[in-house]
Amino acid sequence: MFTPDWTVSPGEILVEYLESLGWTVPAFSIETGLAEATIHSIIDEKSPITPEIALGLGRIIHSDRFWLNLERQYRRDLDRLSSEEGGTGSGGLIQTPILPC
């Protein structure tokens, strides 16, 4: 089984969606009901996607479960990559459960 030695953050995925849809952060903020600072924090990988944030994102792109699963997998990948390098993982950031899509 192929196991990559890299991961993609939910923020990177969000940027790709915003660019492909032609949305700005301010416009996306209005549509999702999320603060611009929250969106920037996700894009900059400073905050995890919480269930509340996932609800806002899911109003426009896929579903809240999509975003929660993406966050969960990202955190797992970070932990795996860190342990492979002898690190301590994601430092206890919020871990969200994987939900069926």
C-alpha positions in Angstrom: 0.0 0.0 0.0 1.3 3.4 -0.9 1.8 5.8 2.0 2.9 9.3 1.0 5.6 11.1 2.9 3.6 14.4 2.7 0.1 15.6 3.5 -2.2 18.4 2.4 -3.9 20.7 4.9 -7.6 21.5 4.8 -6.5 25.1 4.3 -4.7 24.2 1.1 -7.9 22.4 -0.1 -10.0 25.4 0.8 -7.7 27.8 -1.2 -8.1 25.5 -4.2 -11.8 25.6 -3.9 -12.0 29.4 -3.5 -9.7 29.9 -6.5 -11.6 27.5 -8.7 -15.0 29.1 -7.7 -13.6 32.6 -8.1 -14.5 33.5 -4.5 -12.7 36.0 -2.3 -12.3 35.4 1.5 -14.7 38.3 2.3 -17.4 37.0 0.0 -16.9 33.4 1.2 -17.2 34.7 4.8 -20.5 36.3 4.1 -21.9 33.1 2.5 -20.7 30.8 5.1 -21.3 32.9 8.2 -17.7 32.4 9.3 -15.5 35.3 10.3 -12.8 36.3 7.7 -10.2 35.8 10.5 -11.4 32.2 10.9 -11.1 31.5 7.2 -7.6 33.0 7.1 -6.6 31.0 10.2 -7.6 27.8 8.4 -5.8 28.8 5.3 -2.7 29.6 7.3 -2.9 26.3 9.1 -3.2 28.0 12.5 -6.6 26.5 13.4 -8.2 23.1 13.0 -11.6 22.7 11.5 -14.0 22.3 14.3 -17.6 21.0 13.9 -18.9 24.5 14.0 -16.5 25.7 11.2 -17.3 22.5 9.2 -21.0 23.5 9.2 -20.2 26.8 7.7 -17.8 25.4 5.1 -20.3 22.6 4.3 -23.0 25.1 3.4 -21.0 26.0 0.2 -18.5 23.2 -0.4 -19.5 19.6 0.0 -20.7 18.9 3.5 -19.6 19.3 7.1 -18.6 15.7 7.2 -16.3 16.2 4.2 -14.4 18.9 6.2 -14.3 17.0 9.4 -13.0 13.9 7.7 -10.4 16.0 5.9 -9.3 17.5 9.2 -9.1 14.2 10.9 -7.1 12.6 8.1 -4.7 15.6 8.0 -4.1 15.3 11.8 -3.5 11.6 11.4 -1.0 12.2 8.6 0.8 14.8 10.6 1.1 12.4 13.6 2.3 9.6 11.3 4.9 11.8 9.6 6.1 13.2 12.9 6.5 9.8 14.4 8.4 8.6 11.4 10.7 11.5 11.9 10.9 10.9 15.7 8.6 13.9 16.6 5.7 14.1 19.0 2.8 14.5 16.5 0.3 17.3 16.2 0.8 18.5 19.8 -2.7 17.6 21.0 -4.7 19.7 18.5 -8.4 18.9 18.3 -9.0 15.4 16.8 -12.4 15.1 15.2 -14.1 11.8 14.5 -14.4 10.4 11.0 -18.0 10.4 9.9 -19.5 8.7 6.9 -20.1 11.1 3.9 
